[in-house]
Amino acid sequence: MTKRGKLEVMKDILEIIKIYNMIKPTHLLRKSKLSSARFKEYYVELIEKKFIDQITNQKQEKYIILTEKGLKFLEKYQSIINFIQEFEL
C-alpha cells in the first residue's frame, strides 16, 4: 500500500463529503482512514481554505458540507490526473 500525498488525502476527504452530500465529522474520520490527529490537521486546513464548511441542524448536530471552492478543487484535481494519464507522465 502506498502512502497518500497531501493533495490525494485532501481529494479523498472531499470526495467522501461529495458522495454523502453532508456527513458527520466522526463518520468522515472513519471513512478517511486517517488517525484522529492527521484528520484534525486536514480538517482545519480544509475549513481554513474554505473547501468545506460545518453546519448545525435544529437538533444541534454538526455536519460537514462541500463548498463551491471544494467542488472546484475536485474538478481541477481530476483534470490534472487526466492530463497526466493522457500523456503517460
C-alpha contacts under 8 A as a table, 3 or more apart, distances in Angstrom:
res1	aa1	res2	aa2	distance
4	R	8	E	5.91
4	R	9	V	6.13
5	G	8	E	5.28
5	G	9	V	6.23
6	K	9	V	5.23
6	K	10	M	6.23
7	L	10	M	5.05
7	L	11	K	6.03
8	E	11	K	4.94
8	E	12	D	6.06
9	V	12	D	5.01
9	V	13	I	6.22
10	M	13	I	5.22
10	M	14	L	6.21
10	M	42	Y	6.98
10	M	46	L	7.72
11	K	14	L	5.15
11	K	15	E	6.05
11	K	73	F	7.96
11	K	74	L	6.39
11	K	77	Y	7.62
12	D	15	E	5.11
12	D	16	I	6.27
12	D	32	S	7.05
13	I	16	I	5.23
13	I	17	I	6.47
13	I	28	L	7.49
13	I	32	S	5.99
14	L	17	I	5.14
14	L	18	K	6.14
14	L	51	F	7.97
14	L	52	I	7.84
14	L	66	L	6.88
14	L	70	G	6.86
14	L	71	L	7.81
14	L	74	L	7.32
15	E	18	K	4.88
15	E	19	I	6.15
15	E	74	L	7.51
16	I	19	I	5.20
16	I	20	Y	6.42
16	I	28	L	7.26
16	I	31	K	7.36
16	I	32	S	7.67
17	I	20	Y	5.27
17	I	21	N	5.65
17	I	22	M	5.97
17	I	23	I	6.29
17	I	28	L	7.50
17	I	64	I	7.24
17	I	65	I	6.36
17	I	66	L	6.21
18	K	21	N	4.99
18	K	22	M	7.48
18	K	65	I	7.81
18	K	66	L	6.39
18	K	71	L	7.98
20	Y	23	I	6.07
21	N	65	I	6.39
21	N	66	L	7.27
22	M	63	Y	5.95
22	M	64	I	5.42
22	M	65	I	4.76
22	M	66	L	7.48
23	I	27	H	6.63
23	I	28	L	6.42
23	I	63	Y	5.18
23	I	64	I	5.28
23	I	65	I	6.88
24	K	27	H	5.35
24	K	28	L	6.28
24	K	61	E	7.97
24	K	62	K	6.11
24	K	63	Y	4.49
24	K	64	I	6.04
25	P	28	L	5.05
25	P	29	L	6.13
25	P	62	K	7.31
25	P	63	Y	6.44
25	P	64	I	6.48
26	T	29	L	5.02
26	T	30	R	6.41
27	H	30	R	5.24
27	H	31	K	6.24
28	L	31	K	5.05
28	L	32	S	5.93
29	L	32	S	5.24
29	L	33	K	6.71
29	L	34	L	6.65
29	L	35	S	7.88
29	L	36	S	7.11
29	L	39	F	6.42
30	R	33	K	5.63
30	R	34	L	7.37
32	S	39	F	7.74
34	L	38	R	6.05
34	L	39	F	5.59
35	S	38	R	5.30
35	S	39	F	5.95
36	S	39	F	5.08
36	S	40	K	6.09
37	A	40	K	5.23
37	A	41	E	6.48
38	R	41	E	5.15
38	R	42	Y	6.44
39	F	42	Y	5.26
39	F	43	Y	5.90
40	K	43	Y	4.89
40	K	44	V	6.03
41	E	44	V	5.40
41	E	45	E	6.28
42	Y	45	E	5.06
42	Y	46	L	6.00
43	Y	46	L	5.21
43	Y	47	I	6.20
44	V	47	I	5.15
44	V	48	E	6.09
45	E	48	E	5.01
45	E	49	K	6.06
46	L	49	K	5.14
46	L	50	K	6.04
46	L	51	F	5.20
46	L	52	I	5.82
47	I	50	K	4.91
47	I	51	F	6.11
47	I	52	I	5.31
47	I	53	D	6.03
48	E	51	F	7.77
49	K	52	I	7.91
50	K	53	D	6.70
50	K	67	T	6.94
50	K	69	K	6.69
50	K	70	G	7.19
51	F	66	L	6.35
51	F	67	T	5.44
51	F	68	E	7.33
51	F	69	K	5.25
51	F	70	G	3.83
51	F	71	L	7.53
51	F	73	F	7.78
52	I	64	I	6.69
52	I	65	I	5.64
52	I	66	L	4.62
52	I	67	T	5.20
52	I	70	G	6.24
53	D	64	I	5.71
53	D	65	I	5.38
53	D	66	L	6.45
53	D	67	T	6.55
54	Q	62	K	6.63
54	Q	63	Y	5.61
54	Q	64	I	4.55
54	Q	65	I	6.27
55	I	62	K	5.73
55	I	63	Y	5.31
55	I	64	I	6.32
55	I	65	I	7.39
56	T	59	K	7.74
56	T	60	Q	5.41
56	T	61	E	5.36
56	T	62	K	4.55
56	T	63	Y	6.19
57	N	60	Q	5.26
57	N	61	E	5.54
57	N	62	K	6.79
57	N	63	Y	7.85
58	Q	61	E	7.40
66	L	70	G	5.79
66	L	71	L	6.65
67	T	70	G	5.06
67	T	71	L	6.29
68	E	71	L	5.03
68	E	72	K	6.14
69	K	72	K	5.04
69	K	73	F	6.23
70	G	73	F	5.01
70	G	74	L	6.46
71	L	74	L	5.17
71	L	75	E	6.40
72	K	75	E	5.04
72	K	76	K	6.18
73	F	76	K	5.20
73	F	77	Y	5.96
74	L	77	Y	5.05
74	L	78	Q	6.18
75	E	78	Q	5.25
75	E	79	S	6.33
76	K	79	S	4.95
76	K	80	I	6.30
77	Y	80	I	5.21
77	Y	81	I	6.34
78	Q	81	I	5.03
78	Q	82	N	6.08
79	S	82	N	5.09
79	S	83	F	6.16
80	I	83	F	5.04
80	I	84	I	6.23
81	I	84	I	5.14
81	I	85	Q	6.19
82	N	85	Q	5.14
82	N	86	E	5.93
83	F	86	E	5.11
83	F	87	F	6.28
84	I	87	F	5.50
84	I	88	E	5.83
84	I	89	L	5.07
85	Q	88	E	4.85
85	Q	89	L	6.45
86	E	89	L	7.91
